[in-house]
Amino acid sequence: MTSYVLVPGAGGVAWYWSRVAPRLEAAGATAVAVDLPGDDESAGLAEYVDLVVAAVDGDPDTLLVAQSLGGFTAAMVAARMPLRAIVLVNAMIPNPGERAGEWWDATGWSAARVAAAERNGYPAEFDLHTYFLHDVDAAVAAEGEPYQRPEADAVFASVCDFTAWPDVPIHVVTAADDRFFPLDFQRRIARERLGLEPDVLPGGHLIALSQPEALTNYLLSAW
């Protein structure tokens, strides 16, 4: 049976995949959304990786899907065990040995985000609605509020302990209207760090909430 393991971004909330996992299962797949202890200061990347490895449960036919900060966890999981493929969704793509807290300056993220805001006419000053919820249905956003938690500093201080991306298919998904990681920025990072061209889908940074059908169809085709 087709197996997907879904890794959330900052906060580590499995609920983020609540619109995608049931659609995958309706198509005959198994889908496990991993809940990570995002607000636990004692849990770094190593602890996240252990939880995802347990979810994969030794199945080499797993397609590992990682959102945003989850890209750092995915790189280390892939170094520990065989996978069928990796899908990085609006993801932070790490270099070996990089810390998530260093990634922002190393990639030039801030300047890219501000430039995109000025070019496209939305505020450069960060706020949750402008950058994360602008294309998410208000009812879905309200449903998610009880699940939200901050990301502790521990993961950002952790070293992404891998030596190279594995020789398995890697797919990079970029949302066309992502304001947090703008399209041109994601394209550049995917080219520089993986030598890949992203596949562009509609939606913003929280694409699994705003465009779950488009993302699900992509994941099914990626298998």
Secondary structure, DSSP 8 states (H G I E B T S, - for coil): --EEEEE--TT--GGGGTTTHHHHHHTT-EEEE----TT-TT--HHHHHHHHHHHHTT-TTEEEEEETTHHHHHHHHHHHS--SEEEEES-----TT-BHHHHHHHHTHHHHHHHHHHHHTS-SS--HIIIIITTS-HHHHHHHGGG-----HHHHHSB---SS--SS-EEEEEETT-SSS-HHHHHHHHHHHHS---EEESS-TTHHHHSHHHHHHHHHHH-
